[in-house]
Amino acid sequence: MKDLGNIKPFEKRVWLASPTMHGEELQYMKEAYDTNWMSTVGANINAVEEEIAAFVGVKYAVALASGTSALHLATKLAGEALYGPARPNEGTLQGHKVFASDLTFDATVNPIAYEDGEAVFIDTEYDTWNMDPVALEKAFELYPDVRLVVAAHLFGTPAKMDELLAVCKKHNALLIEDAAESLGAKYKLNGKWVETGCLGDYNCISFNGNKIITGSSGGMFLTDSKDDADKVRKWSTQSRENAIWYQHEEIGYNYRMSNVIAGVVRGQFPHLEEHIAQKKAIYERYQEGLKDLPLILNPAEREDAIPNYWLTGILINEDGMSPMVRGEQDFLYTSTPGKSNPHEIFAMMQAINAEGRPVWKPMHMQPIYRMNKFVTAAGNGRGQSNAYIDRGAATDVGADIFRRSLCLPSDNKMTPAEQDVIIEVIKRAFA
Ligand SMILES: Cc1ncc(COP(=O)(O)O)c(C=O)c1O
């Protein structure tokens, strides 16, 4: 690791993205306590469902325990819509493939496995760091029977939804939008600006502690379909039928949001735009401070998208990378003058008590999904080298981004002075 000179560690750790509270949260939580609605029903739940549905521009929001539970029930709904209800011990996607974002958090894709489906991972594009519409089209050529796609907006930067939706429409497929990281990001769909979270056939957001606004945990299912909203609400509260005793005809889940958690979300929601403005300022400060280094930042604003700037990451140019190798859980690098790599910068962040993290490891590289299919813009992404024929390096955008990138501290509470120190440390990494 390079020399930090006289730079001292921060006394208080500077985080990637930690909760930023404002006071109103406590008031709504206390209201839940004072009125004894310490349950999965209550005024806070009703209020956040109404407010967030109106903001995103959908008719219905169902508040759930997490973004993961929202994605699970969205995936199950899609499975039922496509293939019919399943037996209690079987998932709705049994025997079916589903196309899914590759460069994302595993919560996007695990619900496919919960429902007994097989995820086929679709490679990423450099423009957005999201699902590549060209690779998606290729995937339909390879697997024309597929009818479901799950797409995420990484780090709050919208995917090219116009193109992804057009490919889905052409192949008669449904789309689940994972907007867990992108609440407040805007997308120009058919020339009209809309919020992310209303773009798919089924839409999900998250209020995890690290998100742009948080409930400490929590998530939502968003839809224009009353039937889907009613079904998700029923499933999320143990699938009770209309009887005075506990009567069940469908498998149920305990996935509803608590009224206390909803109080936190309710107090946070008025601060969404303020959080986005802070995150954007952080992104722009990094952009300015790091502009002379051999790197770029993760994709941000473009003609058809305004991100929520949830997380800033760097992508080191190939010629700025010092030698580095990675195993599954270990790594080795050579510190080289004028160059650096994600691990060197990570180590320097650790040394000053700041958090860093390599960009999400692509799903097709994860041991749990190592045998799943993977499709790139060039076609099948597995087994593309040949011991006897030199074919050059295979296309794998996700793996390339993962290898060269690092998420930087992007916390709302980070001060400009702290960020200046972080920028200086990154400069020293390239000294
Ligand atoms: C892209 C993505 N999808 C889904 C989730 C899951 O949300 P939750 O943690 O609320 O279950 C997260 C974050 O945690 C995420 O980043």
PDBQT file of the ligand as one rigid body, heavy atoms in Angstrom, charges set to zero:
ROOT
HETATM    1  C1  LIG A 501     -30.483  -4.304  -5.716  1.00  0.00    +0.000 C 
HETATM    2  C2  LIG A 501     -31.061  -4.772  -4.414  1.00  0.00    +0.000 A 
HETATM    3  N1  LIG A 501     -32.117  -5.592  -4.441  1.00  0.00    +0.000 NA
HETATM    4  C3  LIG A 501     -32.690  -6.020  -3.313  1.00  0.00    +0.000 A 
HETATM    5  C4  LIG A 501     -32.220  -5.643  -2.079  1.00  0.00    +0.000 A 
HETATM    6  C5  LIG A 501     -32.870  -6.218  -0.878  1.00  0.00    +0.000 C 
HETATM    7  O1  LIG A 501     -33.504  -5.307  -0.067  1.00  0.00    +0.000 OA
HETATM    8  P1  LIG A 501     -33.648  -5.595   1.497  1.00  0.00    +0.000 P 
HETATM    9  O2  LIG A 501     -32.316  -5.507   2.120  1.00  0.00    +0.000 OA
HETATM   10  O3  LIG A 501     -34.599  -4.530   1.951  1.00  0.00    +0.000 OA
HETATM   11  O4  LIG A 501     -34.244  -6.957   1.645  1.00  0.00    +0.000 OA
HETATM   12  C6  LIG A 501     -31.122  -4.785  -2.006  1.00  0.00    +0.000 A 
HETATM   13  C7  LIG A 501     -30.513  -4.290  -0.754  1.00  0.00    +0.000 C 
HETATM   14  O5  LIG A 501     -30.465  -4.713   0.284  1.00  0.00    +0.000 OA
HETATM   15  C8  LIG A 501     -30.523  -4.349  -3.205  1.00  0.00    +0.000 A 
HETATM   16  O6  LIG A 501     -29.452  -3.546  -3.166  1.00  0.00    +0.000 OA
ENDROOT
TORSDOF 0
